[in-house]
């Protein structure tokens, strides 16, 4: 019974962790660019969803944009921006972003 559990549950989880949690330094150039685009898209989608939730807050052009987001949206955006910063630093190190 324990062998079945290991094979059906733990092995796929371990394989996923090895592939998905690869450090940024070990990614190929294409994977790094894809990750950058994916994180950038996630930030855009969070901001877009927040603006659709309450469009009256976003019609004015003045003021801080962050004050118009909910605290949950701000946390998501900051978390994603931190991930994006790491990927951007690696792209700069490799010479893709000046």
N, C-alpha and C positions, 0 to 999 in steps of 0.2 A: 504494500500500500504506500509506503513512504517513497519508493522508487517512482511510482506513478505521479505522486505529488511533485517530486523534484523535476521530473521530465516535463510534466504538463504545465506547471506554474513557475517554478523557480528558474528553469533554464531560459524560457523566453524573456522573463523579466531581466535576467542577467545579460542576455544578448542585447536587449533594447538599451540597457544602461550603458553598455560598452560602446554602442553606436551613437546614441543620442547625447551622451554626456562627455563627448570627446572634447579635450581642451582646444581652445581657439588656435593655439600655436600649431597643432597637428592637423588642422583642416587644410584641404587643398584650396587653391585660389577660388575655384568655382563654388565650393561649399561655403567658403567664407563670404563671398558675394551674395550667395543665396540666403545665408543667415542674416546678413545685413538688411537685405530687402525684406525678408520676412518680419524682422523686428520693427523695421520702419513702417511696414504695412499695419502691424498690430497697433502701433502708436496712433496711426491715422484712424484706424477703425474705432479705437476707444474714444478719441476726440470727436469723431463723427457721430457715434452713438450718443455721446453726452450732449451734443448740440441738437440732436433729434428729440431727446427727452424733454428739453425745455428750450425751444427756439427763441423765446422772448429775451432770454439772457444774452443771446449771441448776435442780435441784430445791430447793436451799437458798435461803433468802431473804436471807441475810447475805453480806457480802463484796462486793468490787468485781465488777461484771458484766464489765468489760473484761478482767479477769484470766482469765476463763473462756473467752474467745475465742482462737482461734489467731492467730498474728502476721499471717497472710494476711488473715484476716477483719478484724482491727483496721485494717490498711492500707486495705482496701476501704471500711470504715465511715468512716474519717477522710477519705478522698478524696471520698466521697459527701456527707459532712457539710460539707466545704468548698464543694462546689457548691451545696448547699442554703443555706448562709450567704449566698452571693452573690445567689441568687434571693430569699431572705427580705429582704435589705437593700433590694432594688428594690421589693418589695411594701410595705415600711415607708415607703419614699420616696414611693410612690404613694398611701399612706394606707389600704391594705387590711388591714394588721396594725398594731394599736396599739402 
